[in-house]
């Protein structure tokens, strides 16, 4: 018996409705589950970084001798600890310098604000002066302290998660095999997890190389121009470079804005804008694609969508995680026949392999 067009389209319509409902439930769960899910996601991200370092050290060979995993783990932890110590030393060492130069910055800022208000006219000048006067730093201090306390607690939780992930690493394969009665399904699940881990670590590894090169090049320019706190800005540029597209823009904006306050002329500001932007474009648009190749076949538009979505859901931390999450989504969807179209849509050239 022939069905009417409405009857034939009803299963499709119900499927779309179920998808929309499921997507809404997932989004709500991500928002309200942020206190639990975000530290866990960051811990997995950091664990992948450390696991990549451990594997790198463990692959070192001296003749017939290969570095054992326990020694590779110790070297990886020592590298992370040394990096954290250097970062802490750089930031702590510039606290006194910031305190000493802050009055000069404030005086210069007031001069710039005065020139700006004169250019805007009397009405807008009064509004700008009122906004500056109403900005109460001490009144915001309790909120800042509460945020700092919450960040410390979250950091300790992430460290605990990473430690337990290292402990559980050896048993993951056995657990997955025990979940499936069919050995082929268990093997496919293990292969899928290994592919996800390999792709995420590949992205993190190459992104770290690119971020280091960008930070070093920008540091050389900042030091040459005599910009204050060049080490701190270079560190910030290194970190922000993990945020695709937007991170590089923010990384260039901060030191350039400081140059406006630090120097009496616009020449250093213009030089910094041109040189730092050129470094970001050269490394981000030329070197980074050469290093990564087609190993991460992601659409630039999909990256922007992922960045916007996860930034809206989880803030700045979500922006850092947006590309690794996108990598996971593409790989998982490529292995599910009914969801393969999602992987194709998110890829750059439509070629995905399961």
C-alpha positions, 0 to 999 in steps of 0.5 A: 500500500502506497503511503502519502507524502505526509506519512513518509515524512513523519519518521524523518520529522520525528527524528529531527525533533528528537535530535533537537531535543537531545541537543538541547538537553546536552547543552543544558547539561554542559552549562549546569554541569560546568563545575564538574565537566570543565575541570575534568575536560581540562585534566584530560587535556593536560594529561594528553600533553604530559602523556605526549611528553612521556612517550617522547622521552620514552622513545629516546634510544641510546644504541640498544638502550631505550629509556624506560617508561618510568624514567620517561614519566619522571622526566616529563614531570620534571619538565612540567615542574621546571616550566611551572617554576620558570613561569612562576619566577617570571611573574613573581619577579615582575610584581615589584616592577609593575608596582613601581611603574603603575603610577607613571602608567596611570598618569599617562592614561589620564593624559590620553583620556584627557586628550580623548575627551577633548576630541569627543566634545564636552558631553561625551567627555563628561561621560568618560570622566564619570566612568573613569571616576566610578571605576572602583578597584577596591570595591571589586577586590572581594570579587577578585579574591573569591575568583582567585580562591575558586581558581586555586580549588579548581587547579588542585582538583585538576591536578588530582584528576591528572594524577588518577588518569596516570594511575588508570592508564594501564587498565583502560584497554582491559576495561574496554575489552571487558565492556564488549562481548564481541572481541571485534567490537572491543578491538574497534573501540580500543582503536578508536580511543587510540586514534582520538588520543593520537590526533589530540596529542598531534594537535597539542604537540604541533600547537605547542611548537608553533606557540613557542616560536611565536612567543620567542619571536614576539619577545625579541620584538618587544625587547628590541622596542623596550616594552616593559614586562616583555617576558610576561607578554611573551608568556601570555602570547604563548598561552593565548596562541592555543586559542584559534584565531581570536587568541592571536588577536588578543595576544597582539592587542595587550602589548600594543595597548601598553605601548600607548601608555608607556611611550609618549609617541605613536611610533612604537605602537605602530611598529608593534602592531605591524611587527607582531601581526606579521609574526602571527600571520607568518607563523599561523598562516604559513608555518602552522599549516606546513607542520600540521599538514592534512593530519587534522582535516578541519574546516576553518568555519567549523573551528570558528563555530566550535570556538564560539560554542565552547566559549559561550558554554565554558568561557575562556577554558572552553576556547582552549578546548574547542579544537581538541573537542572538534577533533574528537567529534570528527573522529567519532562521527567518522566511525559511525555510519549514520553520523558520517555526514557530520564528520564530512561537514566539519572536515576541510575537504570532505575526505574522512576515513574511519 
